[in-house]
Structures are given as C-alpha cells and as structure tokens.
Amino acid sequence: MQRRPFGKTGLSVSPLGFGGAEIGFSDLEPVEIDDLLNTILDLGINVIDTAVAYDRSESLIGQSISRRRDEFVLISKCGRPYEESNAESWSPELIASSIDRSLKLLQTDYLDVMFLHSCPLDVLKQGEALGALVDACSAGKIRLVGYSGDSEAARFAAELSDVTVIETSVNICDQKNIDDLLPICMKNNIGVMAKRPIANAAWRPVDTLPDRYRDYVKPYAQRLRQMGLTPLDFGSDASHDQFWPEMALRFCLTQPGVHCAIVGTTNLQHLKANIAAVMNGPLGETSNNRLRTAFQKAEENADDRPWLGLT
C-alpha cells in the first residue's frame, strides 16, 4: 500500500490504519489476534493505533507483533484512569505511569506517537498534561506528541507548537472538523489521523448491534437518516452494507489534510474490503459534494444543531 507523508512528523503512513479498540474488547483468542495483526502488516498497513483505555489491546499487540516493531508506526493514547493507578486523570503522575505501562505491554522501547485521549479543553489549557508528554518525548519514550479529540479542544491543540499529530472524527455523518479543524492542521503541517471514518456503520439498524455499541452509534444513525441519501442517489443499486463502507472510507480520505483513516475490525474479509476501497482512490467531485451538501442541509434543518464532532 502506498505511503503518504505524515505532515511534519518525518514519518510516512499508509492511508488505512488499524484501530485496536475492537481487539481489546473482543473475546478472540490470542492466536487469532496474532494471525489478524500479522496479516495486517503483511498487507501493507503500517499504522497501529491503540490506547490505555482499550482493555487488553496493548498487551495483545505487544504479544503479536512487537518482533516486527520496525515495520509500523505505533500509537497509543493516555490520560484517563486505569485500574493499577490511583493518580488523578490528566495528572503528570498518571500520564507518566501510563506511558511506562504502555511501553511494557507493547514490548517496545518507544512509541511513535502518544495522544492525550479526549483531554478536556480546560485541562489542555493548563498545560500540565501536555507537559508530561513533552517530558516523555525528551526522555526518548515517545517520538511525537499528539492530541486525540474533536471540536474546540482539537482546534486549540492544533495551534500548539508541541503538538505534531491530531486524531479526530471525520466521516460522512461527522463533518464539522472538515471545515473548522483540518484547515488549521494543514496550515501547521499537522499529521492527521481520522477516527470513525466509516461512521460507526450508521446505515445498519441500531437494534441489531450489541448493546454496548447502540448509544455510541445512535447519533450517526440519526444524522444519516436526516441526510436522506441512498445508494441510488449515487447511481448504485447495491445494498446499504455493500455500498456505504467503501463510500464512507473514500469520502474520509478525500478530505484535504487527512493522511490516514483508522478502522478497527476483527474480520479479515472486512479488512481486505477496506484495503480495496482505499485502492480505488478519492471520491469524484460530484459524489463528494453530494455528501457535503446533504450534511449541511440536514444540519440546518435539525433540532440538535450544530452537529459537532462526537468525542
């Protein structure tokens, strides 16, 4: 898979990255995870994204692919409390211990990027949480300082000189960051990773999803209904499940300033379909504009406007 320059980081990344949340909360056996992660690397994906908060994700990644550490960009997130620590959220103590814990679980000497994981704006402005990442960078434990989140906090972070990578929501049902954040990132040559690029599969009936995902998906599902688009609007007679995953992923990667779209899966068939979608390239101008216009018009008519990025 072709690589893209990752802003001013000096790294090159595959346009499709792997999100480690699903494996962390799955009931798959380690041998199954090992096969999945090694296949991901074999297929050319070189971005692995995880977090302290993703249950056993870091440990599974460390067990499976740490021996191939020089083949991928390794990213994690911290700042939220975890079971082994009594330190306060976002405190320098918690962040420092989180980083050490991540290094141990991931079986590596350094992380390419460590994000503050949806750190609130008021905490971000205080500077101590960010300072803890800068200290870890100086110590060689992380290479780059990043922020993962949306809306005003992400815009603030993107203007900070110490922040070189942003992870934020960009998808067909979450377009606010396209207009408000991505231009700032491009101005400052920030590396941008898009989370939720397939909009949490918002086209699927919410009541068919596992209970723990339903509240997470509902806002996007409601937005997509209000946008009123179907595959037929794009000249396709494919089913929603056949049409929307590729359309959504290509839409995300079409947006100027997005370098990598992070998708989590435990299904190799879905993974290979996502790779095929990315290889089909950006959306045409007509399709991209149709999705942008539908979002804008639906938001204007919505009772819950503005449609901000979901944290």
PyMOL commands that set and color helices and strands:
alter all, ss='L'
color gray80, all
select helices_A, chain A and resi 7-9+21-25+30-42+57-71+92-106+121-126+128-138+151-158+176-180+182-187+199-201+206-208+211-227+231-234+240-254+268-279+285-300
alter helices_A, ss='H'
color red, helices_A
select strands_A, chain A and resi 4-5+12-13+16-19+47-49+73-78+111-117+142-148+163-169+191-195+260-263
alter strands_A, ss='S'
color yellow, strands_A
deselect
rebuild
show_as cartoon
